[in-house]
Amino acid sequence: MEDDVHSTTSLQERAEKRKKLYQKSEEKIHAKELEQTQAKSKGEENNPATWKSVSEECAGYMREFLTDLAYCSNVEVVAREATA
């Protein structure tokens, strides 16, 4: 009888250890996936070629920036430098 109790306790302890190990493994996997997603988002955020559209929040700023005389002047300077 005592062996059965010891055996059951041992099985429960091992099951609990496996459960904790599995949870830690899942947490690590989730953290890695989150890190990869954030890195991808950061890369796309800084790469205008991947933008599909400008958010409504930024549309006014973009319109103002692109129609500003300083922008036109900068474009001319860049074009001149690129073809020199």
N, C-alpha and C positions, 0 to 999 in steps of 0.2 A: 504494500500500500504506500509506504514511504517513497519507494522508487517511482511510483506513478505520479505522486505529487511533485517530486524533484524533476521528473521528466517533463511534466506539464509546465512547470515554472520555467524550466530551461527552454522549452519550445516557445513560450510566451515572450521570454527575454529576447530570443533570437528574432522572433517576428517583429518585436518592437524596434530592435536594432536595424533590421532590414527596412522597416517603415521609415525610420529617421534617415537612413542612408538614401533611400529613394526620394524623400522630400528634399534633402540637400542637393541631390543630383538634379531634380526638377528645378530648384531655385537657381542653380548654376546655369542650366540650359536657358531658362527664362531671362536671366541677366545677360547672357551672351546674345540672345536674340534681340533684346532691347538695345543693347550696345550697337549691334549691327544695323538695326533700324534707324537709330539716331545718327549713326555715321552716314548712312545712305541719305537720310533727310538733309543732313548738313551739307553733303556734297551737292545734292540737287538744288538746295536753297541758294548756294553760291554759284550755280551754273545756270545762267539765263537760258541757255540752249534747251534745258529740260522744262522750262516754264511753259505751260499750256496757255495760261492767261494771267493777267494781273488782277489781284484781289480788288474788290470794290474799295476797300480801305486804302489801298495804295494808288488807285487810278488817278485821283486828283493830283497827287504828288508827281506821278509819272508824266501826266499831261503837262504840268507846269515845267518840269525838268526838261522834257523833250522840246518844248516850244520856246524855251528861254534863249535869249540872244547869246548868252555865255556858252550854252551847249552848242549852238551852231558854230560859234567861233572855235570851240574846242574840236569839233568834228573837222573843220577846215585844217586846223593845225595838225591833227593826227593824220589826215589824208595826205597832207603835204609831206610830213615826215616819213610816212610809209612808202611814198613813191620816190623819195629822194635817193 
